[in-house]
Amino acid sequence: MKKKPSEPAIEYSEAWAEEPWGTAKAFVHLYNFAAPASWPAVELVTSEREAKISEYLQVFPMQKFWERVYLNAGKSRFLSEQYQHASMDWLLQRGKDGVRNCLKTYEGKYNGPTTERR
């Protein structure tokens, strides 16, 4: 059986800033704009990436959620300086504990020790 050729990847464009929230293009634009500078920029969106983004936007649809994910990632010394696998693709996966990496980042799991209790 022949392997079905995959769709060509779409190259990132600054014009994606104009896309409505909830689309893969708007998601990638926010990631490229707000994620820590040490994380690799997303240059191509494949059909697989687009499907994964859509899956996660079904669970976490609010733009404010993702803005806080990137804010917390930038605050985290571990994620912004030490963990070399941090990327958009990493955020859209589950950790070994079965919990989504974006949710752990949102909740501040990687922010390091604090002296204050909630």
Secondary structure, 3 states (H helix, E strand, C coil): CCCCCCCCCEECCHHHHHCCCCCHHHHHHHHHHHCCCCCCCCCEECHHHHHHHHHHHHHCCCHHHHHHHHHHHHHCHHHHHHCCCCCHHHHCCECCCCCEHHHHHHCCCCCCCCCCCC
